Structure formats: C-alpha cells, structure tokens
Amino acid sequence: MSFKRLDPEDFVVSADAVQGIAWSTGLPTLTNYFTSSAQVTGTSGDYYLSVYHVDGNLPQAEVQFDIAYGNKYGSGSTPYDGTYPNLSPSSTIYGQYRSMILEDENAIFITGIGTTGQTTSKCGDVTFSSTVVEMDNFWVISPDRARYKQSIFPGTLNISLGNSSGTTLSLTDNSNDVSVQTFIGSNRVFQIVEGSNGSGIAGGGYTSDSGSYGLFFPDIGTIMLNVDAISSTLSVSADTSANVSNGSNNAILYDSLRLGSLFTMNSSETVTSDYVFIRSRNSEFNYSENPSFISGSTGDIIFSQFINNPQVYPTTVGMYNDANELLAVAKLSRPLLKDFTKESLIRVKLDF
C-alpha cells in the first residue's frame, strides 16, 4: 500500500444552494387542505390548526403547515380567566412570536408601505413615520419543520386566498424587488405583497392604508399575514371581538386558503462540500500489493515484465490521518490505468 501526504492547496471548500419540493405530495404546489378532528378538538386546537395533505384522521396523514392567530390585546379568543380579559390564546400566540422574532417583550410588529417601508425599528415607545403601520393582530402560517431543510427559498412563495364571492388574492414575498436584505433581530425578513414569484404587482403590491400583507421570515419558516391588509382587499377578516371561541380565527384563514387553493414554496439548504485533489505523478502508485501482482510468500513480483514496466488499475482512494486510521473512502467511477508514462488527478468530494 502506498501513501502520499496531502498539501494545503489540495483542499478546496465550496458551498452550493440546493432547492427541493416542500410538500409531502411530491408536487411544488399544495392545492388540497384537510384537518384532523382530533387535533381541532384537542388542547392544541385552542392555539393552532394543523393542515394536512389528506384527511388528517388517516394513518398516512402528515402535517404540512399550521395556522395560528395572534392579537396584541388578547381579542379574538376566549380569556383564560374572565378577570384578565387581555390574557387569552391569541395574546399567547402574539407574545410567542414577539419573543422569537422581535426578541423584546415590549416590541411591536410593523409592516412597510410602498418601497420605503423597510424599517426594522421595533421599540414600543418609538414614534413611527407614515411609512410604516403597526400590525397588532395577524395570522401565522408555519410550515411543518419536516417540510423544509434549512430555510424556505425566497421568491418561491406563492399563496392564494379566496372568499365566498369567488374573489382571490395572490400573495408572494418581495425578494426580487429589493436590492438590500432587511433583518429584524437576527432574522431575514421580506414584505408579503400582492404578486407572484417574488415580485409585486405594479406599485409594489402594497395596500394603500394597511401596509404590506405581512412579513416573511424564510430562515425560521414563518409567514405572518396582516389581517387588516387582507380585510381591506379581500373582505376576509378575523373576529376581534371578546370571548370568541378559541380556534375560530384559525378556521377563517383555513377556509380562505381552501377557496384560494394554491400554496407554493420550495425548501432550500446550503450544502458545504470539501474537494480534495489527489495527484499521482508518473513515478507514484505504479505497483500493487494485490496477490495477483505480488507473491504473498516471497514478496516478489509475479510477472517479470511488470518489474520495469508495471501496469495497475487503481479503483479506490483511502484517506488516512497521521495515526494511520482510515477516515474516508472514495470509489472511482471506473478503474484507471496507471504506469510510468501516465499521471492522474482524482477529485474527491466530501459533502456534509
């Protein structure tokens, strides 16, 4: 067995973005939505609604995404205790996403208006200019973690909402319309606008009074929809009165999604690869310890014509550490003829 120490220039690191279909159907667009009666009537049904690609009561059902409703003031759901009307499942949802995204329990969510609405200020006592609007209640769509790998790929998000009159609203993120990425805390964020495939319609796809249609956080798989904006365009709105049955507002968005019958997004991940270049010069790796080449008892070359003119066919590259421990094995796609008149360059790719 022959060994050769690798030099630093033999290693190259590369990163590639890979996209994939998110839904369990194997199709890029989800058009049919189902729920599970057990989940709806269970404890979790007060907080969120799980949506499946088949009847949620079937064994093969897999959650595709969850719907939740958050309200800053606790409206739109039943309070835990009538003495504290502002504490309810909707206020819990609002607080959960405020802590996760804004990282400040006193912060508020804001949406942009037009092309200037890309501010990331989130302090509760700040005076905002007319280019932003507070989003004090919202729907959240959270794709199940198993549906995407590292993040959701911006520009592939398309959601169609519908109402009982047959009107539909097509929403997407505005990733193709902005040249500088915006962050809220440590999370990338894009505005959700009317349009398709990452581009808004003429005018940017914003509403005139209620800002954008929400916020899209691709790295944490969160789609936050602005209730006021959707209501102003589609006449689909949450019930923000007190003592609303828990889960009712989740069902409102679910029905609108069913009427729209289109939800597209792609999963994305960055695959880091190490490329290792194995170079064998004309004078190297020309002999073999294979029993067909060398005698196991005497160590002599079996065929005398191979003494000065050996011919071998390498098929495998093994990579060892300094303790002579085998760390990785690379198989060649086909054997390579090697002798004193030939040199080879083998590229080994390690993905992780």
Secondary structure as UniProt FT lines:
FT   HELIX           8..10
FT   STRAND          11..21
FT   TURN            24..25
FT   STRAND          29..30
FT   HELIX           37..41
FT   HELIX           43..46
FT   STRAND          48..52
FT   TURN            56..57
FT   TURN            59..60
FT   STRAND          63..71
FT   TURN            72..73
FT   TURN            75..76
FT   TURN            82..83
FT   TURN            85..86
FT   HELIX           89..97
FT   HELIX           98..102
FT   TURN            105..106
FT   STRAND          110..112
FT   HELIX           114..116
FT   TURN            124..125
FT   TURN            130..131
FT   STRAND          132..134
FT   STRAND          137..143
FT   HELIX           145..147
FT   STRAND          151..152
FT   TURN            154..155
FT   STRAND          158..162
FT   TURN            164..165
FT   STRAND          168..173
FT   TURN            175..177
FT   STRAND          182..184
FT   TURN            185..186
FT   STRAND          187..196
FT   TURN            197..198
FT   STRAND          199..200
FT   TURN            202..203
FT   STRAND          214..217
FT   TURN            218..221
FT   STRAND          222..226
FT   HELIX           227..234
FT   TURN            242..243
FT   TURN            246..247
FT   HELIX           248..260
FT   STRAND          262..264
FT   STRAND          266..280
FT   TURN            282..283
FT   TURN            291..293
FT   TURN            296..298
FT   HELIX           304..306
FT   TURN            307..308
FT   STRAND          316..320
FT   TURN            322..323
FT   STRAND          326..331
FT   TURN            340..341
FT   STRAND          344..351
//
